[in-house]
Amino acid sequence: MPRVLHIFCGPFPTHQGTQVLVDQTCRLSTELGFETVLLTYAHGQQNNNDVPFTVKRVADFPRFRSYKSGPAKEKFILDLSIVFKIKKEIKKFNPHVLHAHHYEALVAARLADPLKKRALIFHQHALFEPELYTYAPKYLASVLKTAGRSADRWLPRLADTIITVSRTNKKLMEKQTGQKIENLYPYASLDRDLSLKSENENREVIALYTGNLDKYQGIDNLITALKRLDIKNSKNFKVIINTGSDFKALQNTLSSELSDLVNFVPFKNYSHTFNLMQRSDFSIIPRSLYGGIPVKLINSLSAGLPVIGDNRLMDGLNFDHGVYSVNTDSPNEFASAIKRLIVDFKLRKKLSCNTLNGADIFSKSRALSKLSDIYTDILEGTI
């Protein structure tokens, strides 16, 4: 039986998109008949999670309990621990493939196997250039953008095969690295529900944002756009922010009018979030940073929920896929799109039906077939 060692430098599992993608990929490799092991940090929200693959963890030292994206001093030490753990697993588990999720895991895998005795896949979850600088003070922005651009261009070359998560990333990476890049979309894991809540056009309309409140998610874009709405004419409109982050600070910054408009709902579990989707009329993704594809986009479309999102992040999806693409950095354009979906019942209904086309792109069967092709190509002559 072929063996694959997945490597992820972060807590697992959690309810965040990155961890969902790691979980999905491990499940796919298991279904393809690979003996699958995931090497990750000690911490996770469900350490006894029932998964069809083996999870191995480095020691919980230094103790690390953060679920926030971005760098941390504890992560540097834990990532060094990952390097030594990979070396041990190469001897003990003897994997045919090392499957590294994102940059930290890529570097760790290459340090552990500098002579390239094992095939190495780099699974890029997002570009560094548009995101890295958001984790540091503004005066470091220019330096970190340059560092991120260099990382995107040079680090992927450490791998034998490069996978990314969107066609947009694929084109950018091929231009930067001069190498062939494989595109592997995450897949939808929700059952769809195309029924609108009521045929009554005058009922309350609900928009949903689900996810963390880190700066790169563009929550400021959403709040600014909501301020541009004519609140007096939006009495039958509510925004639900479903998050696992501490939302008190953001909640306290809202004006009284926005406090009435925005409801914060703590994240409980995926079933609870899906119930919120079924109650909502459209989903809002305010993030404008390109370089990835939001799992929340995929899940919204699979649930029959139209999406307003930034045109740099929607990977070419449009009205025909149930997506209303805008420039979310433009408060007026963003607010105009939100208002249009509030008042135009027929448009919401049409977009909801069109999500069938969008969800089909992110099917599990397509992802399974694509990963099978990638693994077959990389293993030719090694087994």
VOBA-1610 file (N, C-alpha, C; in pm, whole numbers, padded with zeros to 5 digits, always signed):
BEGIN
Met+00085-00120+00000Met+00000+00000+00000Met+00088+00125+00000Pro+00063+00221-00092Pro+00142+00345-00091Pro+00114+00426+00035Arg+00213+00502+00076Arg+00203+00577+00202Arg+00231+00725+00178Val+00153+00811+00245Val+00172+00955+00232Val+00173+01018+00371Leu+00272+01104+00393Leu+00282+01179+00518Leu+00243+01324+00490His+00127+01364+00542His+00084+01503+00533His+00147+01581+00648Ile+00190+01702+00621Ile+00256+01785+00722Ile+00184+01919+00728Phe+00142+01957+00848Phe+00075+02086+00867Phe+00127+02150+00995Cys+00184+02268+00983Cys+00239+02339+01099Cys+00132+02429+01160Gly+00046+02370+01237Gly-00062+02445+01300Gly-00145+02354+01388Pro-00237+02411+01466Pro-00329+02329+01546Pro-00428+02257+01456Phe-00464+02137+01496Phe-00558+02057+01416Phe-00633+01962+01509Pro-00763+01945+01487Pro-00847+02021+01393Pro-00899+02148+01457Thr-00940+02242+01375Thr-01013+02360+01421Thr-01123+02385+01318His-01203+02486+01343His-01314+02515+01253His-01278+02624+01152Gln-01152+02631+01113Gln-01106+02733+01018Gln-01083+02670+00881Gly-01088+02756+00779Gly-01079+02706+00643Gly-00952+02629+00613Thr-00837+02676+00665Thr-00711+02607+00639Thr-00714+02464+00692Gln-00763+02450+00815Gln-00769+02316+00875Gln-00871+02227+00805Val-00978+02285+00757Val-01076+02209+00680Val-01011+02155+00553Leu-00931+02239+00489Leu-00862+02196+00367Leu-00763+02083+00395Val-00689+02092+00505Val-00597+01986+00543Val-00674+01856+00567Asp-00782+01865+00643Asp-00864+01748+00672Asp-00918+01686+00544Gln-00969+01767+00454Gln-01023+01717+00328Gln-00918+01642+00247Thr-00798+01700+00238Thr-00693+01639+00156Thr-00649+01505+00215Cys-00640+01499+00347Cys-00605+01371+00412Cys-00712+01266+00388Arg-00837+01307+00393Arg-00947+01213+00366Arg-00943+01164+00221Leu-00913+01255+00130Leu-00904+01215-00011Leu-00793+01114-00033Ser-00676+01137+00027Ser-00565+01043+00007Ser-00597+00907+00067Thr-00674+00906+00176Thr-00719+00780+00234Thr-00812+00706+00139Glu-00906+00778+00079Glu-01000+00717-00016Glu-00929+00665-00140Leu-00816+00725-00172Leu-00739+00680-00288Leu-00656+00556-00258Gly-00665+00505-00135Gly-00595+00383-00100Gly-00459+00404-00039Phe-00427+00526-00001Phe-00299+00554+00063Phe-00310+00535+00214Glu-00209+00475+00273Glu-00198+00478+00418Glu-00157+00620+00453Thr-00242+00688+00526Thr-00227+00832+00543Thr-00199+00870+00688Val-00093+00948+00707Val-00058+01001+00839Val-00048+01154+00827Leu-00107+01223+00925Leu-00094+01368+00933Leu-00008+01404+01053Leu+00098+01480+01028Leu+00186+01529+01134Leu+00153+01676+01159Thr+00122+01710+01286Thr+00076+01845+01315Thr+00111+01884+01459Tyr+00062+01999+01504Tyr+00085+02045+01640Tyr+00005+01961+01741Ala+00037+01979+01867Ala-00030+01903+01972Ala-00173+01950+01994His-00197+02079+01971His-00325+02137+02010His-00429+02128+01898Gly-00553+02119+01938Gly-00666+02120+01846Gly-00794+02133+01925Gln-00900+02174+01858Gln-01027+02192+01928Gln-01099+02061+01955Gln-01062+01958+01879Gln-01122+01826+01898Gln-01011+01722+01884Asn-00932+01708+01987Asn-00816+01620+01976Asn-00852+01474+01951Asn-00974+01436+01986Asn-01018+01299+01963Asn-01108+01290+01841Asn-01086+01380+01747Asn-01168+01385+01627Asn-01166+01252+01553Asp-01283+01206+01513Asp-01296+01078+01443Asp-01260+01098+01296Val-01137+01065+01259Val-01091+01081+01122Val-01041+00946+01071Pro-01049+00924+00940Pro-01008+00794+00883Pro-00859+00785+00854Phe-00780+00870+00915Phe-00636+00867+00896Phe-00569+00885+01032Thr-00441+00857+01038Thr-00366+00867+01164Thr-00314+01008+01184Val-00336+01062+01304Val-00284+01194+01338Val-00172+01178+01439Lys-00055+01229+01406Lys+00059+01228+01498Lys+00098+01372+01528Arg+00140+01397+01652Arg+00162+01534+01697Arg+00300+01550+01761Val+00354+01670+01747Val+00478+01701+01818Val+00442+01732+01963Ala+00543+01732+02048Ala+00520+01761+02190Ala+00463+01901+02207Asp+00380+01919+02306Asp+00315+02047+02332Asp+00410+02139+02410Phe+00525+02168+02344Phe+00625+02255+02406Phe+00698+02333+02297Pro+00697+02464+02306Pro+00625+02544+02407Pro+00474+02535+02389Arg+00403+02554+02498Arg+00257+02544+02494Arg+00202+02650+02399Phe+00119+02604+02307Phe+00067+02695+02204Phe-00082+02674+02190Arg-00161+02780+02215Arg-00306+02766+02216Arg-00376+02866+02123Ser-00302+02930+02037Ser-00362+03032+01950Ser-00418+02969+01823Tyr-00535+03019+01781Tyr-00593+02978+01653Tyr-00581+03087+01548Lys-00517+03198+01585Lys-00502+03309+01491Lys-00402+03273+01381Ser-00426+03324+01263Ser-00331+03309+01154Ser-00212+03401+01178Gly-00101+03371+01112Gly+00015+03460+01122Gly+00126+03406+01209Pro+00239+03476+01211Pro+00358+03429+01284Pro+00342+03441+01435Ala+00420+03359+01506Ala+00427+03363+01652Ala+00559+03299+01692Lys+00619+03349+01803Lys+00750+03298+01843Lys+00744+03151+01880Glu+00629+03106+01936Glu+00616+02964+01971Glu+00618+02875+01847Lys+00561+02927+01739Lys+00554+02848+01616Lys+00692+02815+01561Phe+00787+02907+01577Phe+00921+02882+01525Phe+00981+02757+01590Ile+00966+02745+01722Ile+01020+02629+01793Ile+00943+02503+01757Leu+00811+02514+01749Leu+00729+02398+01715Leu+00760+02350+01573Asp+00788+02443+01483Asp+00820+02403+01346Asp+00954+02332+01338Leu+01048+02371+01424Leu+01173+02295+01433Leu+01146+02154+01484Ser+01055+02141+01579Ser+01016+02009+01628Ser+00956+01925+01516Ile+00878+01991+01429Ile+00820+01921+01314Ile+00929+01864+01224Val+01038+01941+01205Val+01148+01894+01121Val+01202+01761+01173Phe+01232+01756+01304Phe+01287+01633+01363Phe+01185+01520+01360Lys+01058+01554+01376Lys+00954+01451+01373Lys+00939+01393+01232Ile+00955+01477+01129Ile+00949+01426+00992Ile+01062+01327+00968Lys+01182+01361+01018Lys+01296+01269+01002Lys+01264+01132+01062Lys+01205+01133+01181Lys+01170+01006+01246Lys+01065+00930+01167Glu+00964+01005+01116Glu+00857+00939+01041Glu+00907+00883+00908Ile+01006+00948+00847Ile+01063+00895+00723Ile+01125+00758+00748Lys+01193+00745+00863Lys+01255+00616+00898Lys+01151+00513+00942Lys+01055+00559+01023Lys+00957+00466+01082Lys+00842+00433+00987Phe+00780+00535+00931Phe+00662+00518+00846Phe+00700+00492+00700Asn+00818+00540+00661Asn+00872+00521+00526Asn+00773+00565+00418Pro+00731+00692+00420Pro+00631+00737+00323Pro+00688+00747+00182His+00602+00723+00083His+00642+00743-00055His+00632+00891-00093Val+00542+00962-00026Val+00517+01102-00058Val+00513+01185+00070Leu+00578+01302+00066Leu+00560+01404+00170Leu+00468+01511+00112His+00356+01535+00178His+00257+01631+00129His+00253+01748+00227Ala+00321+01857+00191Ala+00340+01971+00283Ala+00233+02076+00259His+00159+02110+00364His+00054+02209+00356His+00106+02347+00397His+00120+02431+00300His+00163+02570+00310His+00314+02581+00339Tyr+00360+02705+00352Tyr+00503+02732+00344Tyr+00584+02675+00460Glu+00534+02688+00582Glu+00611+02639+00696Glu+00638+02488+00683Ala+00536+02416+00641Ala+00550+02271+00625Ala+00644+02238+00509Leu+00640+02318+00403Leu+00730+02297+00290Leu+00875+02308+00334Val+00909+02415+00405Val+01046+02436+00451Val+01087+02324+00548Ala+00996+02289+00639Ala+01025+02182+00735Ala+01054+02050+00664Ala+00973+02018+00563Ala+00991+01892+00490Ala+01124+01889+00415Arg+01161+02001+00354Arg+01286+02000+00279Arg+01406+01996+00373Leu+01399+02062+00491Leu+01506+02051+00590Leu+01520+01909+00642Ala+01408+01840+00654Ala+01411+01702+00705Ala+01461+01604+00600Asp+01445+01639+00472Asp+01485+01549+00363Asp+01563+01628+00258Pro+01682+01679+00296Pro+01757+01767+00204Pro+01808+01696+00080Leu+01825+01566+00086Leu+01876+01491-00028Leu+01765+01445-00122Lys+01643+01486-00092Lys+01526+01458-00178Lys+01505+01309-00203Lys+01509+01232-00096Lys+01486+01089-00107Lys+01337+01055-00118Arg+01252+01150-00081Arg+01108+01129-00090Arg+01048+01235-00182Ala+00947+01195-00258Ala+00876+01292-00341Ala+00806+01393-00250Leu+00818+01521-00285Leu+00763+01627-00200Leu+00660+01710-00278Ile+00539+01715-00226Ile+00433+01799-00281Ile+00419+01922-00192Phe+00416+02038-00253Phe+00385+02162-00182Phe+00241+02201-00213His+00158+02205-00111His+00017+02240-00125His+00001+02382-00072Gln+00001+02477-00162Gln-00007+02619-00124Gln-00153+02657-00098His-00183+02701+00023His-00319+02738+00058His-00351+02883+00023Ala-00249+02968+00022Ala-00268+03110-00010Ala-00133+03170-00047Leu-00137+03280-00119Leu-00015+03353-00150Leu+00032+03432-00029Phe+00163+03444-00015Phe+00220+03521+00096Phe+00218+03672+00070Glu+00241+03712-00056Glu+00257+03855-00085Glu+00139+03939-00038Pro+00014+03903-00069Pro-00096+03990-00028Pro-00140+03975+00117Glu-00085+03875+00188Glu-00135+03847+00323Glu-00034+03872+00433Leu+00094+03843+00408Leu+00195+03844+00514Leu+00203+03978+00587Tyr+00194+04088+00513Tyr+00212+04220+00574Tyr+00099+04257+00670Thr-00016+04191+00658Thr-00130+04226+00743Thr-00109+04184+00888Tyr-00008+04104+00916Tyr+00017+04056+01052Tyr+00117+04143+01128Ala+00160+04253+01068Ala+00264+04335+01130Ala+00225+04483+01123Pro+00297+04570+01198Pro+00270+04714+01193Pro+00283+04770+01051Lys+00216+04881+01026Lys+00212+04938+00891Lys+00351+04976+00839Tyr+00442+05017+00930Tyr+00573+05060+00882Tyr+00655+04944+00825Leu+00611+04821+00850Leu+00680+04704+00795Leu+00612+04650+00669Ala+00504+04715+00628Ala+00423+04662+00518Ala+00504+04642+00391Ser+00581+04744+00351Ser+00655+04737+00226Ser+00758+04624+00229Val+00828+04612+00342Val+00931+04507+00355Val+00867+04368+00348Leu+00754+04351+00417Leu+00689+04220+00422Leu+00623+04185+00289Lys+00574+04283+00216Lys+00520+04255+00084Lys+00630+04202-00008Thr+00748+04264+00002Thr+00861+04217-00079Thr+00904+04077-00037Ala+00907+04053+00095Ala+00944+03921+00145Ala+00842+03817+00100Gly+00715+03854+00107Gly+00610+03762+00064Gly+00619+03729-00084Arg+00649+03831-00165Arg+00664+03810-00309Arg+00781+03715-00339Ser+00890+03734-00266Ser+01007+03646-00284Ser+00975+03503-00242Ala+00902+03488-00133Ala+00863+03354-00087Ala+00775+03285-00191Asp+00680+03358-00247Asp+00593+03300-00349Asp+00671+03257-00473Arg+00776+03329-00503Arg+00852+03299-00625Arg+00951+03185-00605Trp+01019+03181-00490Trp+01132+03090-00476Trp+01105+02965-00391Leu+01030+02978-00283Leu+01011+02862-00195Leu+00940+02744-00262Pro+00840+02766-00346Pro+00774+02651-00409Pro+00869+02562-00489Arg+00981+02618-00533Arg+01076+02541-00614Arg+01147+02433-00533Leu+01130+02436-00401Leu+01186+02330-00317Leu+01113+02199-00337Ala+00991+02205-00393Ala+00907+02086-00406Ala+00920+02023-00544Asp+00879+01897-00553Asp+00875+01828-00682Asp+00746+01861-00758Thr+00638+01880-00683Thr+00508+01912-00742Thr+00444+02023-00660Ile+00380+02118-00728Ile+00316+02231-00661Ile+00166+02227-00687Ile+00089+02234-00580Ile-00057+02239-00589Ile-00102+02372-00531Thr-00197+02436-00596Thr-00260+02552-00535Thr-00412+02537-00543Val-00485+02633-00483Val-00627+02610-00455Val-00721+02687-00547Ser-00666+02762-00644Ser-00754+02837-00733Ser-00685+02858-00867Arg-00764+02885-00968Arg-00708+02912-01101Arg-00629+03044-01100Thr-00677+03140-01020Thr-00606+03267-01009Thr-00465+03246-00955Asn-00455+03169-00846Asn-00324+03137-00789Asn-00238+03061-00889Lys-00299+02969-00959Lys-00226+02888-01056Lys-00158+02976-01161Lys-00232+03071-01216Lys-00176+03159-01319Lys-00064+03246-01262Leu-00087+03301-01143Leu+00015+03386-01081Leu+00142+03307-01049Met+00124+03186-00996Met+00239+03105-00957Met+00317+03057-01079Glu+00248+03020-01184Glu+00319+02977-01306Glu+00399+03092-01365Lys+00345+03213-01356Lys+00417+03330-01406Lys+00539+03360-01320Gln+00525+03347-01188Gln+00634+03381-01097Gln+00744+03276-01094Thr+00704+03148-01095Thr+00803+03040-01078Thr+00852+02980-01208Gly+00775+02999-01315Gly+00811+02937-01441Gly+00789+02788-01442Gln+00714+02736-01342Gln+00688+02594-01331Gln+00541+02563-01353Lys+00512+02438-01387Lys+00374+02394-01402Lys+00312+02379-01263Ile+00193+02433-01246Ile+00123+02428-01118Ile-00007+02350-01136Glu-00040+02267-01039Glu-00168+02194-01041Glu-00270+02270-00956Asn-00392+02275-01004Asn-00500+02339-00928Asn-00591+02232-00868Leu-00605+02233-00735Leu-00692+02138-00665Leu-00789+02218-00578Tyr-00913+02231-00624Tyr-01013+02304-00547Tyr-01050+02227-00420Pro-01072+02296-00309Pro-01140+02233-00195Pro-01279+02190-00241Tyr-01339+02099-00166Tyr-01472+02054-00209Tyr-01578+02091-00106Ala-01700+02099-00154Ala-01814+02134-00068Ala-01851+02014+00019Ser-01878+02041+00145Ser-01909+01932+00238Ser-02047+01947+00300Leu-02131+02035+00243Leu-02265+02057+00297Leu-02370+02009+00199Asp-02486+01969+00252Asp-02601+01937+00168Asp-02668+02066+00126Arg-02709+02072+00001Arg-02765+02199-00046Arg-02913+02212-00009Asp-02956+02337+00000Asp-03094+02369+00030Asp-03130+02494-00049Leu-03205+02475-00157Leu-03236+02586-00245Leu-03364+02660-00207Ser-03430+02616-00102Ser-03558+02679-00067Ser-03535+02814-00001Leu-03600+02917-00054Leu-03600+03046+00013Leu-03695+03039+00132Lys-03672+03123+00227Lys-03745+03113+00354Lys-03894+03140+00340Ser-03930+03225+00245Ser-04071+03262+00230Ser-04088+03328+00094Glu-04206+03318+00038Glu-04235+03387-00086Glu-04276+03532-00060Asn-04284+03570+00066Asn-04322+03705+00103Asn-04203+03799+00083Glu-04213+03887-00016Glu-04102+03975-00049Glu-04076+04081+00058Asn-04169+04101+00148Asn-04155+04207+00248Asn-04101+04156+00382Arg-04068+04029+00387Arg-04016+03975+00514Arg-03874+04023+00538Glu-03820+03992+00656Glu-03684+04032+00690Glu-03582+03956+00606Val-03486+04028+00553Val-03378+03970+00474Val-03255+03957+00563Ile-03189+03842+00556Ile-03073+03815+00642Ile-02949+03789+00556Ala-02843+03863+00585Ala-02713+03839+00523Ala-02621+03776+00627Leu-02533+03686+00582Leu-02449+03610+00675Leu-02301+03626+00642Tyr-02222+03659+00744Tyr-02077+03644+00736Tyr-02037+03538+00838Thr-01960+03439+00794Thr-01913+03338+00888Thr-01762+03323+00872Gly-01690+03327+00985Gly-01545+03315+00981Gly-01481+03396+01092Asn-01348+03395+01093Asn-01277+03469+01198Asn-01276+03618+01166Leu-01232+03697+01262Leu-01232+03843+01247Leu-01092+03900+01229Asp-00997+03817+01186Asp-00862+03866+01159Asp-00867+03975+01052Lys-00770+04065+01057Lys-00769+04183+00970Lys-00781+04146+00823Tyr-00713+04039+00781Tyr-00711+04006+00639Tyr-00848+03965+00586Gln-00943+03937+00675Gln-01077+03897+00631Gln-01159+04015+00581Gly-01111+04137+00602Gly-01179+04254+00546Gly-01306+04295+00617Ile-01315+04266+00746Ile-01435+04303+00822Ile-01456+04455+00819Asp-01347+04532+00817Asp-01359+04677+00808Asp-01433+04718+00680Asn-01409+04644+00572Asn-01480+04672+00446Asn-01630+04656+00464Leu-01669+04551+00534Leu-01811+04525+00556Leu-01875+04634+00641Ile-01809+04670+00752Ile-01865+04771+00841Ile-01878+04905+00769Thr-01776+04941+00690Thr-01780+05067+00616Thr-01894+05067+00515Ala-01912+04955+00447Ala-02021+04945+00349Ala-02157+04955+00416Leu-02172+04893+00532Leu-02300+04899+00603Leu-02333+05042+00646Lys-02229+05120+00675Lys-02251+05259+00712Lys-02306+05340+00595Arg-02277+05294+00471Arg-02323+05365+00352Arg-02467+05328+00315Leu-02521+05222+00377Leu-02659+05185+00350Leu-02754+05289+00408Asp-02869+05302+00347Asp-02974+05387+00403Asp-03045+05304+00509Ile-02998+05315+00634Ile-03048+05229+00742Ile-03198+05243+00760Lys-03251+05364+00740Lys-03394+05386+00761Lys-03478+05301+00666Asn-03423+05277+00547Asn-03495+05196+00449Asn-03452+05050+00453Ser-03381+05014+00558Ser-03334+04876+00570Ser-03381+04812+00701Lys-03500+04852+00746Lys-03552+04800+00872Lys-03577+04650+00867Asn-03600+04598+00748Asn-03626+04455+00733Asn-03500+04379+00692Phe-03385+04430+00737Phe-03257+04369+00701Phe-03172+04349+00825Lys-03108+04230+00835Lys-03016+04199+00945Lys-02890+04135+00888Val-02778+04164+00953Val-02652+04097+00922Val-02615+04009+01040Ile-02588+03883+01014Ile-02540+03791+01117Ile-02391+03769+01096Ile-02312+03794+01199Ile-02169+03762+01196Ile-02149+03642+01288Asn-02122+03529+01224Asn-02105+03401+01295Asn-01955+03373+01305Thr-01899+03383+01425Thr-01754+03376+01439Thr-01713+03303+01567Gly-01594+03244+01560Gly-01534+03186+01679Gly-01437+03279+01746Ser-01417+03398+01687Ser-01327+03499+01743Ser-01397+03578+01853Asp-01317+03646+01935Asp-01372+03737+02035Asp-01423+03862+01961Phe-01553+03883+01964Phe-01613+03991+01885Phe-01650+04113+01968Lys-01618+04112+02098Lys-01659+04222+02185Lys-01601+04357+02141Ala-01472+04357+02103Ala-01408+04484+02065Ala-01475+04543+01942Leu-01502+04460+01843Leu-01569+04507+01723Leu-01711+04553+01754Gln-01779+04477+01836Gln-01916+04511+01874Gln-01923+04648+01940Asn-01824+04678+02022Asn-01823+04806+02095Asn-01796+04926+02006Thr-01743+04903+01887Thr-01712+05014+01797Thr-01832+05054+01710Leu-01935+04972+01710Leu-02049+04998+01622Leu-02138+05109+01676Ser-02188+05192+01588Ser-02285+05295+01626Ser-02415+05227+01668Ser-02503+05302+01728Ser-02630+05245+01774Ser-02710+05188+01658Glu-02708+05257+01542Glu-02782+05208+01426Glu-02725+05076+01376Leu-02592+05067+01370Leu-02529+04943+01324Leu-02544+04833+01429Ser-02547+04869+01556Ser-02568+04769+01662Ser-02703+04701+01645Asp-02804+04777+01600Asp-02935+04720+01574Asp-02936+04634+01449Leu-02846+04668+01356Leu-02843+04598+01228Leu-02764+04468+01233Val-02655+04466+01312Val-02561+04354+01313Val-02581+04268+01438Asn-02599+04141+01418Asn-02610+04045+01528Asn-02487+03955+01529Phe-02417+03947+01641Phe-02302+03857+01655Phe-02350+03724+01713Val-02318+03616+01643Val-02358+03483+01687Val-02232+03399+01704Pro-02197+03357+01827Pro-02077+03275+01847Pro-02085+03143+01770Phe-01971+03103+01714Phe-01964+02975+01644Phe-01981+02861+01744Lys-02064+02763+01709Lys-02084+02645+01792Lys-02028+02520+01724Asn-02078+02492+01606Asn-02032+02378+01528Asn-02081+02396+01385Tyr-02040+02304+01297Tyr-02075+02319+01156Tyr-02225+02307+01133Ser-02291+02222+01209Ser-02436+02205+01193Ser-02509+02335+01225His-02462+02402+01332His-02523+02529+01370His-02502+02634+01261Thr-02381+02639+01205Thr-02354+02735+01097Thr-02438+02704+00974Phe-02455+02577+00943Phe-02537+02540+00828Phe-02682+02580+00851Asn-02730+02568+00974Asn-02865+02614+01005Asn-02879+02765+00983Leu-02772+02840+01018Leu-02773+02983+00991Leu-02779+03011+00841Met-02708+02930+00763Met-02712+02945+00618Met-02853+02922+00564Gln-02920+02823+00619Gln-03056+02793+00574Gln-03153+02905+00609Arg-03123+02980+00713Arg-03208+03092+00754Arg-03175+03219+00678Ser-03059+03223+00613Ser-03010+03346+00551Ser-03049+03353+00404Asp-03038+03474+00348Asp-03074+03497+00209Asp-02952+03513+00119Phe-02843+03563+00172Phe-02719+03568+00095Phe-02602+03576+00191Ser-02486+03540+00139Ser-02362+03538+00217Ser-02274+03655+00173Ile-02200+03711+00268Ile-02109+03822+00238Ile-01966+03779+00272Ile-01875+03798+00175Ile-01733+03770+00197Ile-01657+03900+00170Pro-01626+03979+00274Pro-01568+04113+00253Pro-01420+04114+00220Arg-01352+04003+00235Arg-01208+03997+00211Arg-01174+04039+00069Ser-01072+04123+00055Ser-01029+04170-00077Ser-00891+04119-00114Leu-00820+04059-00021Leu-00686+04009-00049Leu-00693+03886-00138Tyr-00634+03894-00256Tyr-00633+03780-00347Tyr-00535+03674-00296Gly-00530+03564-00365Gly-00427+03465-00332Gly-00477+03341-00263Gly-00606+03314-00269Gly-00661+03192-00210Gly-00803+03178-00255Ile-00876+03086-00195Ile-01019+03077-00222Ile-01087+03040-00091Pro-01186+03118-00046Pro-01245+03095+00085Pro-01333+02969+00088Val-01311+02884+00186Val-01396+02767+00204Val-01540+02811+00229Lys-01558+02929+00291Lys-01693+02980+00316Lys-01767+03007+00185Leu-01693+03044+00081Leu-01754+03062-00051Leu-01809+02930-00103Ile-01729+02828-00092Ile-01767+02696-00142Ile-01886+02641-00065Asn-01883+02654+00066Asn-01993+02603+00148Asn-02121+02681+00125Ser-02111+02811+00104Ser-02230+02891+00077Ser-02297+02847-00052Leu-02217+02831-00157Leu-02273+02788-00285Leu-02333+02649-00276Ser-02268+02561-00202Ser-02320+02424-00189Ser-02452+02421-00113Ala-02475+02523-00028Ala-02600+02532+00047Ala-02706+02612-00026Gly-02678+02653-00151Gly-02774+02730-00227Gly-02783+02874-00186Leu-02675+02926-00124Leu-02677+03062-00070Leu-02596+03154-00162Pro-02658+03253-00226Pro-02584+03347-00310Pro-02475+03419-00231Val-02371+03463-00301Val-02255+03524-00235Val-02224+03659-00296Ile-02202+03759-00209Ile-02138+03884-00252Ile-01992+03875-00210Gly-01901+03885-00307Gly-01759+03873-00275Gly-01674+03957-00368Asp-01548+03973-00333Asp-01457+04056-00411Asp-01417+03985-00540Asn-01414+04062-00650Asn-01385+04000-00779Asn-01243+03946-00789Arg-01153+03987-00700Arg-01016+03935-00701Arg-01004+03801-00630Leu-01110+03763-00560Leu-01104+03641-00480Leu-01204+03534-00525Met-01293+03570-00619Met-01399+03478-00659Met-01358+03385-00772Asp-01235+03394-00818Asp-01178+03302-00916Asp-01261+03291-01044Gly-01313+03406-01089Gly-01388+03408-01214Gly-01535+03373-01201Leu-01580+03341-01081Leu-01722+03311-01062Leu-01805+03439-01076Asn-01927+03424-01129Asn-02011+03541-01155Asn-02158+03508-01131Phe-02247+03591-01184Phe-02391+03571-01165Phe-02435+03430-01205Asp-02371+03376-01310Asp-02409+03244-01358Asp-02376+03134-01258His-02294+03165-01159His-02256+03069-01054His-02316+03104-00918Gly-02401+03206-00915Gly-02460+03249-00788Gly-02375+03349-00712Val-02280+03413-00781Val-02186+03506-00717Val-02204+03646-00773Tyr-02216+03742-00683Tyr-02223+03884-00718Tyr-02086+03943-00685Ser-02000+03959-00787Ser-01863+04005-00767Ser-01855+04157-00769Val-01788+04214-00670Val-01771+04358-00660Val-01629+04388-00613Asn-01598+04516-00604Asn-01474+04560-00539Asn-01510+04592-00394Thr-01478+04504-00303Thr-01518+04525-00163Thr-01438+04635-00095Asp-01331+04683-00161Asp-01257+04798-00108Asp-01329+04930-00137Ser-01429+04924-00225Ser-01508+05043-00259Ser-01636+05041-00175Pro-01646+05125-00073Pro-01764+05123+00013Pro-01895+05143-00063Asn-01894+05232-00162Asn-02017+05259-00236Asn-02059+05140-00322Glu-01961+05079-00391Glu-01992+04964-00475Glu-02038+04845-00391Phe-01970+04824-00279Phe-02004+04715-00187Phe-02145+04737-00130Ala-02171+04859-00084Ala-02302+04890-00026Ala-02412+04878-00130Ser-02384+04918-00253Ser-02482+04911-00360Ser-02523+04766-00387Ala-02424+04676-00386Ala-02453+04533-00408Ala-02539+04477-00295Ile-02504+04511-00172Ile-02581+04464-00057Ile-02725+04515-00066Lys-02740+04643-00097Lys-02874+04701-00106Lys-02955+04635-00216Arg-02890+04606-00329Arg-02962+04544-00440Arg-03018+04408-00400Leu-02939+04330-00327Leu-02987+04198-00285Leu-03091+04208-00174Ile-03089+04318-00099Ile-03192+04338+00003Ile-03328+04359-00064Val-03331+04443-00166Val-03459+04487-00223Val-03506+04401-00340Asp-03413+04329-00406Asp-03450+04257-00528Asp-03470+04108-00499Phe-03591+04072-00464Phe-03624+03934-00430Phe-03600+03840-00549Lys-03638+03884-00669Lys-03624+03799-00788Lys-03477+03771-00818Leu-03391+03870-00798Leu-03249+03849-00820Leu-03192+03748-00720Arg-03233+03761-00593Arg-03187+03665-00492Arg-03227+03523-00531Lys-03350+03510-00576Lys-03400+03378-00613Lys-03324+03321-00734Lys-03297+03407-00833Lys-03221+03363-00950Lys-03080+03322-00913Leu-03015+03404-00832Leu-02878+03371-00789Leu-02874+03242-00709Ser-02976+03222-00626Ser-02981+03100-00546Ser-02988+02977-00636Cys-03066+02985-00742Cys-03073+02874-00837Cys-02941+02854-00910Asn-02874+02965-00942Asn-02747+02957-01014Asn-02633+02899-00931Thr-02650+02894-00798Thr-02545+02834-00715Thr-02521+02688-00748Leu-02618+02624-00814Leu-02597+02486-00860Leu-02474+02478-00951Asn-02461+02577-01039Asn-02346+02580-01130Asn-02216+02604-01055Gly-02220+02691-00955Gly-02100+02717-00876Gly-02060+02597-00792Ala-02157+02535-00727Ala-02127+02422-00639Ala-02069+02304-00716Asp-02112+02287-00842Asp-02064+02175-00923Asp-01913+02181-00945Ile-01859+02303-00950Ile-01714+02320-00970Ile-01636+02264-00852Phe-01697+02269-00733Phe-01628+02230-00610Phe-01678+02096-00557Ser-01698+02001-00646Ser-01749+01870-00604Ser-01637+01782-00551Lys-01671+01694-00463Lys-01573+01601-00406Lys-01517+01507-00512Ser-01603+01462-00604Ser-01558+01368-00707Ser-01450+01431-00795Arg-01466+01559-00825Arg-01364+01628-00904Arg-01232+01638-00828Ala-01241+01671-00700Ala-01120+01682-00617Ala-01050+01547-00606Leu-01128+01441-00588Leu-01070+01306-00574Leu-00998+01265-00703Ser-01061+01291-00817Ser-01001+01257-00945Ser-00872+01335-00969Lys-00876+01464-00933Lys-00757+01548-00954Lys-00641+01503-00866Leu-00667+01477-00739Leu-00559+01434-00650Leu-00505+01299-00694Ser-00592+01212-00743Ser-00547+01082-00794Ser-00448+01101-00908Asp-00478+01193-01000Asp-00387+01220-01111Asp-00253+01274-01062Ile-00260+01364-00963Ile-00137+01425-00910Ile-00049+01320-00844Tyr-00110+01235-00760Tyr-00033+01131-00692Tyr+00022+01028-00791Thr-00058+00994-00891Thr-00012+00897-00991Thr+00111+00948-01064Asp+00106+01076-01103Asp+00219+01135-01175Asp+00345+01138-01090Ile+00331+01177-00963Ile+00449+01194-00879Ile+00508+01060-00837Leu+00426+00954-00835Leu+00473+00823-00788Leu+00521+00733-00900Glu+00507+00774-01023Glu+00553+00689-01133Glu+00702+00658-01116Gly+00733+00531-01108Gly+00870+00489-01095Gly+00924+00485-00954Thr+00839+00525-00853Thr+00890+00524-00715Thr+00833+00408-00634Ile+00731+00341-00684Ile+00672+00227-00611Ile+00689+00100-00692
//
